[in-house]
Amino acid sequence: MASQIQDRLTTDQDLLLMQEGTMMRKVRTKFWKKLRFFRLQNDGMTVWHARQADGEAKPTFSISDVETIRKGHDSELLRNLIEEFPLEQGFTIVFHGRRPNLDLVADSAEEAQIWMRGLQLLVDLVASMDHQEQLDQWVREWFQRGDRNQDGRMSFSEAQRLLLLMNVEMDQDYALSLFQTANVSQSDTLDGEEFVQFYKALTKRTEVEQLFENFSSDGQKLTLLEFVDFLREEQKEKDHAPDLALEFIDRYEPSENGRLRHVLSKDGFLGYLCSKDGNIFNQDCLPVYQDMTQPLSHYYINSSHNTYLLRDQLCGQSSVEGYIRALKRGCRCVEVDVWDGPGGEPIVYHGHTLTSRILFKDVVATLAQYAFQLSDYPLILSLENHCTWEQQKTLAQHLTEILGEQLLSTTIDGLLMDKLPSPEQLRGKILVKGKKLSTIEDIEDIDEEEELENNQESELDADPYPVLDALLQSESQELTSRSKHIKKVVACPVSCLLICGHVLAQAPSTTPESYFLSDQDSTTILCPDLSALVVYLRTVPFCSFTHSKENYHIYDMSSFSESKARHLVKEAGNEFVQHNARQLCRVYPSALRTDSSNFHPQELWNAGCQMVAMNMQTAGSAMDICDGFFRQNGGSGYVLKPEFLCDIQSSFDPERPISLYQAKVLLVQVISGQRLPKVDSTKETSVVDPLVKVELFGVPEDTRQQETSYVENNGFNPYWGQTFCFRVQVPELVILRFVVKDYNWKSRNNFIGQYTLPWTCVKQGEAILELLANIPTLAPFLTQPFCPFPGYRHISLLSRDGTSLHPASIFVYICMREDLEEEDES
């Protein structure tokens, strides 16, 4: 069971020193800094820590959990401690998902470099592993966990304990027979290679063998023609099947002789089914595959709410790390709530609350560094401006100087357009979304509209901060000074205003009283320098769809609370669709969600709302849907809306949809599960009772869920073999979610793992009615466990945080066909 990691552990100088251990400071806050002894374990995959070198050690993290290593200069926390610790001695371990970073400070820059190089080497080695190498590493880790006395061999009592650790409760006699079969040395203990055979016996996939034998003439191998038949008939690869068969045999057949003969063994067949080519997510949807030259209003845009927050909206921590994490999730619209700060430097925090504060210039510097690391399509900066005139000038200065050429400050090629620019035209650009100076008459009109809008909002979302607002009233008053004498101003024509953003006064004025911007609770003076940076995304209040159509331009956009947007979807769904085909809109969570919880975005996507802003720091089903939906199209953060949501004369109403096409029937058979994790890893004897819930999200008629029965005491290789049928009215909007849970009759079922993806990205068989009719096991709706039908796919499960639970997966069959009932009626 040798591996690259094991080889490097004995030859790489950095890894050798890391295995000896190093005393370093673990830094959590400015005030919590404690010495700990860190040591890389002999498996090369885990790091443990203790209070002292000879103290009791505890596991700290696994290499597979680490995303990257940052230098001390890139750590927000360590930069604040520069007077205590030289930045060269510090580094940050960044984990996948929402797990907090680990900041460490070594005694010297040399020790810090040893750990940075060594950890990054291990992270790169893990990332470069293919599926089989990952599985081998996983088996190796289980062997080391099961070998309690660390003698390199495993007794039967150790194997019994290991079975419970691996989440399976097995009959003792059956377990002993598997153990004895693997023990070819007859030594009553298993060495590493014998354990591999024991593991293979445990993981025998009866359902896959049955499928294999249905196409194999001798039950031992699939010839090239037999594999082509399987790909064509079952996986519906059609004309590509012959070429793909050769490619897959070369890629997944472990035997060199088999590859030369163009045959596929059982191991190779299983390797294919468990690979990315056998995954449920269509690999063609992973790169950018959609047309990126349409107007911005034709795209869903991955958007964040209160991006700076890492936790709740009352006392949570504000950090530039919130922006880094959001951008790494593919976010393309971040929010910045900016207020006057000390020393003339604007600050970012959730106003009128006890959330911590960060400098606006640090946020802008972070955006400049990370904005286009994952996606080079435009980033929208949603600026919530609460600053006075002087600090607005500082805002504009920071945006201009720090972002430089990244900042879009004029229209494309200096020309006005009769439609919004496309993501392709705006690649590599950061756009400011905010309010913009206009004529005094326009502003007076807007004041009346905003008053109406705010009154409507108050009926839907009550103020969640009355006590805190009173406590912080003095601070609020300082930030909301009003101008009592407003002089008449004349703006450039609208055509010029978009380009230059200048405002001309009838008489010269040396005070900023001539310019103002209406806000919800005050009148904030608006600085022309900042106004000029708003080009295509001018925020305007919403009165009605008719008013927007008659008075607003394509570059004007409105924001809606979730409750107001939902109300509009239900009461005027078609008008909302047409509005969103013409202009951009943003929907944000209710102010009552002080815990930073989320609403489900699907209902708003159904109406074509582009920017449905999520509290990305909070895990849950809503974020699973968002992450799953934006996984497509290269993770670019832009997904093209269906055609019927891009037509300004569309007749589509999400509450009363009339499908342009015939309704479909979705068939999903949940077959089996593999290597599911424990819900409570601290209890060795606890074994899960897993069930699978299949959820569909779409228009109201398509939003349904069904679940399997639970399998008692088996999280290692549970079998369900249950088939579900869903009637789908608008498949273009459907999102499919698989959730695995641990059955608990005393309380709610416990979450194990999930996977979510849009229907348009499902790798599926295209069932032919005549073919299905010839399969006896189809009736009723394919309930037999081993019926051979299109679309066998593995689903790799993700944690609540969206990180991989490899090698945990479920095995399913999935396809869609025309609705037979509609055919009969016609």
C-alpha positions in Angstrom: 0.0 0.0 0.0 2.8 2.4 -0.8 2.0 5.9 -2.0 3.7 9.1 -3.0 3.0 10.5 0.4 4.6 7.6 2.2 7.6 7.9 -0.1 8.0 11.6 0.6 7.7 11.1 4.4 11.0 9.3 4.4 12.9 11.5 1.9 11.6 15.1 2.2 13.6 17.1 4.8 10.7 19.4 5.6 8.3 16.5 6.3 10.9 14.7 8.4 11.3 17.8 10.6 7.5 18.1 10.8 7.3 14.5 12.1 9.6 15.5 14.9 7.3 18.3 15.9 7.5 22.0 16.6 6.4 24.3 19.3 4.3 27.2 17.9 1.8 29.8 19.0 -1.8 29.1 18.1 -3.5 32.5 17.7 -7.3 32.9 17.8 -7.7 36.6 18.7 -5.6 39.6 19.7 -5.8 38.3 23.2 -5.8 34.5 22.8 -2.3 33.3 21.9 -1.1 30.0 23.4 1.9 27.7 22.9 1.2 24.3 21.5 3.3 21.4 20.2 2.3 20.5 16.6 3.5 17.2 15.0 2.8 15.6 11.6 1.7 12.0 12.2 3.4 9.0 10.5 0.5 8.6 8.1 1.4 11.9 6.5 -2.3 12.8 6.5 -3.0 14.2 10.0 -1.5 16.8 12.3 -1.9 16.5 16.1 -1.2 19.0 18.8 -0.4 18.9 22.6 0.2 21.4 25.3 3.8 20.2 25.6 6.1 18.0 23.5 5.5 15.0 25.8 1.8 15.8 26.6 -1.3 14.0 25.6 -1.9 14.8 21.9 -5.2 15.5 20.1 -5.9 15.5 16.4 -5.9 19.0 15.0 -6.7 18.6 11.3 -6.4 16.3 8.3 -4.5 17.3 5.2 -7.6 16.5 3.1 -9.4 19.3 5.0 -6.8 21.9 4.0 -7.4 24.2 1.0 -4.2 26.2 1.0 -1.5 27.8 3.1 -1.1 31.6 3.4 1.8 33.7 4.4 1.6 35.7 7.5 1.4 38.9 5.4 -1.9 37.7 4.0 -3.5 37.0 7.5 -5.9 39.7 8.7 -5.4 38.6 12.3 -1.5 38.4 12.2 -1.3 41.8 10.5 -3.0 43.2 13.6 -0.3 41.6 15.8 2.7 42.9 13.8 4.1 44.7 16.8 4.1 41.4 18.7 5.2 38.9 16.0 7.1 39.4 12.8 4.9 38.4 9.9 7.7 36.2 8.5 7.2 33.9 11.4 3.5 33.4 10.9 1.3 31.5 8.5 -2.4 30.6 8.1 -3.9 27.2 7.4 -7.1 27.7 5.3 -9.7 24.9 5.4 -12.3 23.9 2.9 -15.9 25.1 3.7 -16.7 27.4 6.6 -14.2 26.0 9.1 -12.3 28.9 10.7 -8.7 29.4 9.6 -5.8 28.3 11.9 -3.2 31.0 12.5 0.2 29.8 13.8 3.4 31.7 14.7 6.7 29.8 14.8 9.8 30.8 16.8 11.7 31.7 13.6 11.0 32.4 9.9 12.9 29.2 9.0 10.5 27.0 11.1 7.5 28.8 9.5 8.9 28.1 6.1 9.4 24.4 6.9 5.8 24.0 7.8 4.5 26.1 5.0 6.4 24.2 2.4 5.7 20.8 3.9 2.0 21.4 4.3 1.6 22.8 0.8 3.5 19.8 -0.6 1.0 17.4 1.2 -2.0 19.4 0.0 -0.8 19.3 -3.6 -0.1 15.6 -3.4 -3.7 14.9 -2.1 -5.2 17.2 -4.7 -3.3 15.3 -7.5 -4.7 11.9 -6.5 -7.0 10.2 -8.9 -10.1 8.2 -7.6 -8.2 5.0 -7.1 -5.3 6.7 -5.3 -7.8 8.5 -3.0 -9.5 5.2 -2.3 -6.1 3.5 -1.6 -5.3 6.3 0.8 -8.7 6.0 2.5 -8.1 2.2 3.0 -4.6 2.9 4.4 -6.0 5.3 6.9 -8.6 2.8 8.1 -5.9 0.2 8.5 -3.9 2.5 10.7 -6.9 3.4 12.7 -7.8 -0.2 13.2 -4.3 -1.2 14.2 -4.5 -0.1 17.8 -1.2 -1.4 18.9 0.5 -0.1 15.8 2.4 -3.4 15.0 1.5 -3.3 11.3 -1.0 -6.1 11.6 -4.6 -6.4 12.5 -6.2 -9.1 14.7 -9.8 -10.2 14.4 -10.8 -8.2 17.6 -9.2 -5.1 16.0 -11.1 -5.9 12.8 -14.4 -6.1 14.7 -13.8 -2.7 16.2 -12.9 -1.4 12.8 -16.2 -2.5 11.4 -18.1 -0.3 13.9 -15.7 2.6 13.1 -16.5 2.1 9.4 -20.3 2.4 10.2 -21.4 -1.2 9.7 -22.8 -3.8 12.2 -22.0 -7.3 10.9 -22.8 -10.8 12.0 -19.7 -12.1 13.9 -19.6 -15.4 12.1 -19.8 -13.7 8.6 -17.1 -11.2 9.6 -14.9 -14.0 10.8 -15.3 -15.9 7.5 -14.3 -12.8 5.5 -11.3 -12.3 7.8 -10.1 -15.9 7.5 -10.5 -15.9 3.7 -8.3 -12.8 3.5 -5.7 -14.3 6.0 -3.8 -16.3 3.4 -0.7 -16.3 5.7 -2.6 -18.2 8.3 -1.1 -16.0 11.0 -4.4 -15.0 12.7 -3.6 -11.4 11.8 -3.8 -9.4 8.6 -0.9 -7.5 7.1 -1.5 -4.5 4.8 -2.1 -6.4 1.6 -4.3 -8.9 3.3 -6.4 -6.1 4.8 -6.9 -4.8 1.2 -8.5 -8.1 0.3 -10.6 -8.1 3.5 -11.7 -4.6 2.5 -12.6 -5.7 -1.0 -14.8 -8.5 0.4 -16.5 -5.9 2.6 -17.2 -3.6 -0.3 -18.4 -6.2 -2.8 -21.1 -4.5 -4.9 -23.7 -7.1 -5.7 -25.9 -4.7 -7.6 -23.0 -3.6 -9.8 -21.9 -7.2 -10.5 -25.5 -8.0 -11.6 -25.4 -5.1 -14.0 -22.0 -6.2 -15.3 -23.1 -9.8 -15.8 -26.2 -8.6 -17.8 -23.8 -7.5 -20.5 -20.9 -9.9 -20.1 -21.1 -13.1 -22.1 -18.7 -15.0 -19.7 -19.3 -13.0 -16.5 -15.6 -12.1 -16.2 -15.1 -9.3 -18.6 -16.8 -6.9 -21.0 -15.4 -7.0 -24.5 -15.2 -3.8 -26.4 -18.5 -4.5 -28.2 -20.2 -5.4 -25.0 -19.1 -2.2 -23.3 -20.2 -0.2 -26.3 -23.6 -1.8 -26.0 -23.8 -0.9 -22.3 -22.8 2.7 -23.0 -25.2 3.0 -25.9 -28.2 1.2 -24.4 -28.0 2.1 -20.7 -26.0 5.3 -20.5 -27.4 6.7 -23.8 -24.0 7.9 -25.1 -25.4 7.2 -28.6 -23.0 7.8 -31.5 -20.1 8.6 -29.1 -20.2 5.1 -27.5 -17.4 3.4 -29.6 -14.9 6.2 -29.0 -15.8 6.5 -25.3 -15.6 2.8 -24.8 -11.9 2.8 -25.9 -11.2 5.9 -23.9 -12.8 4.5 -20.7 -11.1 1.1 -21.0 -7.7 2.8 -21.3 -8.5 5.1 -18.4 -10.2 2.7 -15.9 -9.0 -0.8 -16.6 -6.4 -1.6 -14.0 -4.8 -4.5 -15.9 -2.3 -3.6 -18.6 -3.2 -6.8 -20.5 -6.9 -5.9 -20.4 -6.1 -2.4 -21.8 -4.1 -4.0 -24.6 -7.0 -6.4 -25.4 -9.6 -3.7 -25.1 -11.6 -5.5 -22.4 -13.0 -4.2 -19.1 -12.8 -6.3 -15.9 -15.3 -6.0 -13.0 -12.8 -3.7 -11.2 -12.5 -1.5 -14.3 -16.3 -1.4 -14.7 -16.7 -0.3 -11.1 -13.9 2.2 -11.6 -15.8 3.8 -14.5 -19.1 3.9 -12.6 -17.4 5.6 -9.6 -15.4 8.1 -11.7 -16.2 11.6 -12.9 -17.4 9.9 -16.1 -20.0 7.9 -14.2 -20.9 10.8 -11.9 -24.4 12.3 -12.0 -23.1 15.8 -12.9 -22.7 16.1 -16.6 -19.0 16.9 -17.2 -19.9 19.0 -20.2 -21.5 21.5 -17.8 -18.4 22.0 -15.7 -16.5 24.4 -18.0 -18.1 27.7 -19.2 -20.5 26.3 -21.8 -23.2 28.9 -22.1 -23.5 32.0 -24.3 -21.9 34.8 -22.3 -22.6 37.6 -24.8 -26.2 38.4 -23.7 -27.2 41.4 -21.6 -26.5 41.1 -17.8 -30.3 40.9 -17.1 -30.4 37.5 -18.9 -28.3 35.8 -16.2 -28.7 34.6 -12.7 -25.8 36.1 -10.7 -24.4 34.4 -7.6 -24.9 37.1 -4.9 -24.0 37.5 -1.3 -25.7 39.5 1.5 -23.7 41.1 4.3 -20.6 39.6 2.8 -18.3 40.9 5.5 -20.0 38.9 8.3 -18.7 35.5 9.4 -21.6 34.9 11.8 -24.9 36.6 12.9 -26.0 40.1 12.2 -26.1 41.3 15.8 -22.8 40.5 17.4 -21.0 38.6 14.7 -17.4 39.2 13.5 -16.8 41.3 10.4 -13.8 40.2 8.4 -12.2 40.4 4.9 -12.3 36.6 5.2 -16.0 36.8 4.4 -15.2 38.3 1.0 -12.5 35.7 0.3 -14.8 32.8 1.1 -17.7 34.3 -0.9 -15.5 34.8 -3.9 -14.1 31.3 -3.6 -17.7 30.0 -3.7 -18.2 31.7 -7.1 -19.9 34.8 -5.7 -20.1 37.7 -8.3 -22.0 40.3 -6.2 -20.7 41.2 -2.8 -22.2 43.7 -0.4 -20.4 46.5 1.5 -22.1 48.5 4.2 -19.9 51.4 4.7 -20.0 54.1 7.5 -17.9 57.0 8.7 -14.9 55.7 10.7 -12.3 57.3 12.9 -9.3 59.1 11.5 -11.2 59.9 8.3 -11.1 56.2 7.2 -14.5 54.6 6.3 -15.4 51.4 8.1 -17.5 48.4 7.1 -20.0 46.7 9.5 -23.7 46.0 10.0 -25.0 49.4 11.1 -26.7 50.0 14.5 -25.5 46.6 15.8 -22.6 45.3 17.8 -20.8 43.6 14.9 -17.1 44.2 14.7 -15.7 46.7 12.2 -13.1 46.6 9.5 -11.6 49.2 7.2 -13.1 49.8 3.8 -9.7 50.1 2.2 -8.9 46.6 3.5 -12.1 45.3 1.9 -11.2 46.9 -1.4 -7.6 45.6 -1.3 -9.0 42.1 -0.7 -11.4 42.4 -3.7 -8.5 43.5 -5.8 -6.5 40.4 -4.9 -9.2 37.8 -5.0 -11.9 39.1 -7.4 -10.9 37.1 -10.4 -9.1 34.1 -9.0 -12.0 31.7 -9.6 -13.9 33.6 -12.2 -12.9 36.4 -14.6 -16.4 37.5 -15.2 -17.5 40.8 -13.7 -17.7 41.4 -10.0 -20.5 43.7 -8.7 -19.8 45.7 -5.6 -23.2 46.5 -4.0 -22.3 49.7 -2.1 -24.6 50.6 0.8 -23.3 54.1 1.5 -23.9 55.8 4.9 -20.9 58.1 4.8 -20.7 61.8 5.0 -19.4 63.9 2.1 -15.7 63.9 3.3 -15.5 60.1 3.7 -17.3 59.5 0.5 -14.5 61.2 -1.3 -12.2 58.8 0.6 -14.4 55.9 -0.7 -14.0 57.1 -4.3 -10.3 57.6 -3.8 -9.7 54.0 -2.4 -11.9 52.5 -5.2 -10.0 54.3 -7.9 -6.5 54.0 -6.6 -6.6 50.4 -5.2 -8.7 48.8 -8.0 -7.1 50.8 -10.8 -7.9 49.3 -14.2 -10.1 46.7 -12.6 -12.7 49.3 -11.8 -15.3 50.1 -14.5 -15.6 53.9 -14.4 -17.0 54.6 -17.9 -19.3 52.8 -20.3 -17.9 50.2 -22.7 -15.9 52.0 -25.3 -17.3 55.3 -24.0 -20.6 54.6 -25.7 -24.2 54.3 -24.5 -26.0 51.2 -25.3 -29.7 50.4 -25.7 -29.1 47.2 -23.7 -27.0 46.2 -20.8 -23.5 44.9 -21.6 -22.7 41.2 -21.4 -20.5 39.3 -18.9 -18.1 38.8 -21.8 -17.8 42.5 -22.4 -17.2 43.1 -18.7 -14.6 40.4 -18.1 -12.0 41.4 -15.5 -14.0 44.4 -14.4 -15.5 45.4 -11.0 -18.8 47.4 -11.2 -20.1 49.6 -8.5 -23.8 49.3 -7.7 -25.2 52.3 -5.9 -27.2 55.5 -6.0 -26.3 58.3 -8.5 -26.8 62.0 -8.7 -29.6 63.3 -10.9 -31.6 66.4 -11.3 -33.3 68.0 -8.3 -36.7 67.3 -9.8 -35.9 63.6 -10.2 -34.6 63.4 -6.7 -37.7 65.0 -5.2 -39.8 62.4 -7.1 -37.5 59.7 -5.8 -38.0 61.0 -2.2 -41.8 60.4 -2.6 -41.3 57.0 -4.1 -38.8 55.9 -1.5 -41.2 57.0 1.3 -43.9 54.9 -0.3 -41.5 52.0 -0.7 -40.3 52.2 2.9 -43.9 52.3 4.2 -44.6 49.1 2.2 -41.4 47.5 3.5 -42.4 48.3 7.1 -45.6 46.3 6.7 -43.6 43.3 5.7 -40.4 43.5 7.7 -40.5 45.0 11.2 -37.4 46.7 12.6 -35.4 44.0 14.4 -33.1 46.4 16.2 -35.2 48.8 18.3 -33.1 48.4 21.5 -29.8 48.5 19.7 -30.9 51.5 17.7 -31.7 53.4 20.9 -28.4 52.4 22.4 -26.5 53.6 19.4 -28.7 56.7 18.7 -25.9 59.1 19.3 -23.7 57.4 16.7 -26.5 57.3 14.2 -27.2 61.0 14.6 -23.6 61.7 13.9 -23.9 59.9 10.6 -27.2 61.2 9.5 -26.9 65.0 9.5 -29.5 66.6 7.2 -29.3 69.6 4.9 -31.9 72.2 5.5 -31.2 74.5 2.6 -31.1 72.7 -0.8 -30.2 74.8 -3.9 -31.5 74.1 -7.3 -29.0 71.9 -9.3 -28.9 70.9 -12.9 -27.4 67.6 -14.0 -25.8 66.7 -17.3 -28.2 65.1 -19.7 -28.8 61.4 -18.9 -26.8 60.4 -21.9 -23.8 62.3 -20.6 -24.5 61.5 -16.9 -23.8 57.8 -17.5 -20.4 58.6 -19.0 -19.1 61.5 -16.9 -21.3 61.5 -13.8 -20.8 65.3 -13.4 -23.3 67.6 -11.9 -23.4 71.3 -12.8 -24.8 73.9 -10.4 -26.6 77.0 -11.6 -24.5 79.1 -9.2 -21.1 78.1 -7.9 -21.3 76.6 -4.5 -18.4 75.8 -2.2 -20.4 73.6 0.1 -21.6 70.1 -0.5 -25.2 71.1 0.4 -26.2 71.1 -3.2 -25.9 67.4 -3.6 -27.9 64.9 -1.6 -29.1 61.3 -1.6 -32.2 60.1 0.1 -31.7 57.2 2.5 -34.1 55.2 4.6 -33.6 57.1 7.9 -31.7 60.2 6.8 -30.6 62.4 4.0 -27.0 61.6 3.2 -25.0 64.1 1.1 -23.8 62.4 -2.1 -20.3 63.1 -3.4 -20.0 63.5 -7.2 -16.7 61.6 -7.2 -18.4 58.5 -5.8 -21.5 59.0 -7.9 -19.3 59.0 -11.1 -18.2 55.5 -10.3 -21.8 54.2 -10.7 -22.1 53.4 -14.4 -24.5 50.6 -15.4 -26.0 49.7 -12.0 -27.9 52.7 -10.6 -30.1 51.8 -7.8 -33.6 53.3 -7.8 -36.7 52.8 -5.6 -39.5 50.5 -6.8 -43.1 51.8 -7.0 -44.8 49.5 -9.5 -43.9 47.5 -12.6 -45.7 50.1 -14.8 -43.8 52.9 -13.2 -40.5 51.1 -13.7 -41.3 50.4 -17.4 -42.3 54.0 -18.1 -39.7 55.9 -16.1 -36.6 53.8 -15.6 -33.7 52.9 -17.9 -32.1 49.6 -18.6 -29.3 50.5 -16.2 -31.6 51.2 -13.3 -32.2 48.5 -10.8 -34.3 48.0 -7.6 -33.8 45.9 -4.5 -36.6 44.0 -2.8 -36.8 42.3 0.6 -37.6 38.6 0.4 -41.1 39.2 1.7 -41.9 41.9 -0.8 -40.4 39.9 -3.7 -42.4 36.9 -2.7 -45.6 39.0 -2.6 -44.8 40.3 -6.1 -44.2 36.8 -7.4 -47.6 35.6 -6.1 -49.6 38.7 -7.1 -47.9 39.7 -10.3 -45.7 36.9 -11.4 -45.8 37.6 -15.1 -45.1 41.3 -14.7 -42.1 40.4 -12.5 -40.8 38.1 -15.2 -41.0 40.8 -17.8 -39.4 43.4 -15.5 -36.5 41.0 -14.8 -36.1 40.4 -18.6 -35.5 44.1 -19.1 -33.8 45.3 -15.9 -31.7 43.8 -13.1 -33.1 43.3 -9.6 -31.7 42.2 -6.2 -33.5 40.3 -3.5 -32.1 40.3 0.0 -33.0 38.4 3.2 -35.5 39.8 5.7 -34.0 42.1 8.4 -35.7 39.7 10.9 -33.1 37.0 10.1 -30.7 38.3 12.8 -29.1 34.8 12.9 -28.0 35.2 9.3 -30.3 32.4 8.2 -31.4 32.1 4.6 -34.6 31.9 2.5 -34.8 29.4 -0.4 -33.8 31.2 -3.6 -35.8 29.0 -6.0 -39.1 30.9 -5.8 -37.3 34.1 -6.8 -35.3 32.4 -9.6 -38.6 31.2 -11.0 -39.5 34.8 -11.6 -36.1 35.6 -13.2 -34.7 37.6 -10.3 -31.0 37.8 -11.1 -29.3 38.7 -7.8 -30.8 36.6 -5.0 -28.5 37.5 -2.1 -27.6 34.8 0.3 -26.0 34.8 3.8 -23.1 32.6 2.6 -21.7 32.2 6.1 -24.7 30.1 7.0 -24.9 26.4 5.9 -28.2 24.7 5.2 -30.5 23.5 2.4 -30.8 27.0 1.0 -27.1 27.4 0.5 -26.9 23.8 -0.8 -29.4 24.8 -3.6 -27.4 28.0 -4.3 -24.0 26.2 -4.4 -25.4 23.3 -6.5 -27.1 25.6 -9.0 -23.9 27.8 -9.6 -21.6 24.8 -9.8 -22.4 24.7 -13.5 -20.9 27.0 -16.3 -17.4 26.9 -14.9 -18.4 28.1 -11.5 -18.3 31.5 -13.2 -21.1 32.9 -11.0 -23.2 33.6 -14.1 -25.9 31.2 -15.3 -28.0 32.0 -18.4 -31.7 32.1 -17.7 -34.2 30.0 -19.8 -35.4 31.8 -22.9 -38.9 32.4 -21.5 -37.4 34.4 -18.7 -35.4 36.6 -21.0 -38.3 37.7 -23.2 -39.7 41.2 -22.2 -43.0 40.0 -23.6 -43.0 36.6 -22.0 -46.3 35.1 -20.9 -44.7 32.9 -18.3 -46.1 33.1 -14.8 -44.2 31.1 -12.2 -47.3 30.7 -10.0 -49.5 29.5 -12.9 -47.0 28.1 -15.4 -48.1 26.9 -18.8 -45.3 24.8 -20.1 -44.1 25.5 -23.6 -43.4 21.8 -24.0 -45.0 18.6 -22.9 -44.7 17.8 -19.2 -42.1 15.2 -18.3 -41.9 12.3 -15.9 -38.7 11.9 -13.9 -37.8 8.4 -12.7 -35.3 8.1 -9.9 -34.2 4.8 -8.5 -32.1 5.0 -5.3 -30.1 1.8 -5.4 -27.4 1.7 -2.8 -25.0 3.7 -0.6 -21.3 3.4 0.0 -19.1 4.3 3.0 -21.4 6.8 4.6 -19.8 8.7 7.5 -21.0 8.5 11.1 -23.3 11.2 12.5 -21.5 11.1 15.8 -17.9 10.1 15.3 -17.2 10.1 19.0 -19.3 7.0 19.6 -17.4 4.0 18.3 -20.4 1.7 18.7 -23.0 3.9 17.1 -24.0 2.9 13.5 -26.3 4.9 11.3 -29.7 3.8 10.0 -29.6 5.7 6.6 -32.4 6.7 4.4 -32.4 8.9 1.2 -34.7 11.8 0.5 -35.1 12.9 -3.1 -36.2 16.6 -3.3 -37.2 18.6 -6.4 -37.4 22.4 -6.3 -38.9 24.4 -9.1 -42.3 26.0 -9.8 -44.9 25.2 -7.1 -46.3 22.3 -9.1 -42.8 20.7 -9.4 -41.7 21.1 -5.8 -42.0 17.7 -4.3 -40.1 15.2 -2.2 -40.0 11.4 -1.6 -37.9 9.3 0.7 -36.8 5.7 1.0 -37.2 3.5 4.0 -34.3 3.3 6.3 -31.7 0.5 6.4 -30.9 -0.6 10.0 -27.3 -0.4 11.3 -25.5 -0.1 8.0 -23.8 3.0 6.8 -21.1 1.1 5.0 -23.0 -0.5 2.1 -26.8 0.0 2.6 -29.1 -1.1 -0.2 -32.5 0.4 -0.9 -33.6 -0.4 -4.4 -36.6 2.0 -4.3 -37.9 3.9 -7.3 -39.7 7.3 -7.3 -41.7 9.0 -10.0 -42.1 12.8 -10.3 -44.2 14.7 -12.8 -42.3 17.8 -13.9 -44.1 20.7 -15.6 -41.1 23.1 -16.1 -37.9 21.0 -16.1 -35.8 24.0 -17.2 -36.2 25.4 -13.6 -35.9 22.2 -11.7 -33.2 21.6 -9.1 -32.6 18.1 -7.8 -31.3 17.4 -4.3 -30.4 14.1 -2.7 -30.2 14.1 1.1 -28.9 11.2 3.2 -30.1 11.1 6.8 -29.8 8.9 9.8 -33.2 7.7 10.9 -34.1 8.7 14.5 -37.5 7.7 15.8 -37.1 9.9 18.9 -36.4 13.2 17.1 -35.7 14.7 13.7 -33.6 12.6 11.4 -29.9 13.6 11.5 -28.1 15.0 8.4 -25.4 12.7 6.9 -24.7 14.2 3.5 -26.2 15.8 0.4 -25.7 16.6 -3.3 -27.6 19.3 -5.2 -27.6 20.1 -8.9 -29.8 21.7 -11.6 -31.7 19.3 -13.8 -30.1 20.7 -16.9 -26.7 19.3 -15.6 -27.9 15.9 -14.7 -26.1 13.1 -16.6 -29.1 11.1 -17.6 -30.4 8.4 -19.9 -32.9 9.5 -22.4 -35.5 6.7 -22.0 -37.2 5.5 -25.2 -40.8 4.5 -24.5 -40.6 1.3 -26.7 -37.4 0.2 -24.9 -39.0 0.8 -21.4 -42.1 -1.0 -22.4 -40.0 -4.1 -23.3 -38.6 -4.3 -19.8 -41.0 -6.3 -17.6 -39.4 -5.0 -14.4 -40.5 -1.5 -15.2 -44.0 -1.9 -14.0 -45.0 -0.3 -11.8 -42.4 2.5 -12.3 -39.3 0.3 -12.2 -39.7 -1.0 -8.6 -37.5 -4.1 -9.1 -34.0 -3.8 -7.6 -31.8 -4.8 -10.5 -33.7 -3.8 -13.7 -31.3 -2.7 -16.4 -32.3 0.8 -17.5 -30.7 4.0 -18.7 -28.6 6.4 -16.5 -26.7 4.5 -13.8 -24.8 7.2 -11.9 -22.9 7.7 -8.7 -23.5 10.8 -6.5 -20.5 11.9 -4.4 -21.9 13.3 -1.1 -21.0 16.7 0.4 -21.0 17.8 4.0 -23.3 20.4 5.4 -20.5 22.9 4.6 -20.4 21.8 1.0 -17.0 20.0 1.4 -16.4 16.5 0.0 -17.2 13.5 2.1 -15.1 11.2 -0.1 -15.5 8.3 -0.6 -19.2 8.5 0.6 -21.6 8.2 -2.3 -25.0 6.8 -3.3 -25.7 4.9 -6.5 -28.8 5.8 -8.5 -30.6 5.3 -11.9 -32.2 8.4 -13.3 -34.0 9.3 -16.5 -36.8 11.5 -17.8 -39.5 10.7 -20.4 -42.6 12.2 -21.8 -45.7 12.2 -19.7 -47.8 9.2 -20.7 -51.0 10.7 -19.1 -50.8 13.8 -21.4 -50.3 11.6 -24.4 -53.3 9.5 -23.6 -55.4 12.7 -23.1 -54.4 14.0 -26.4 
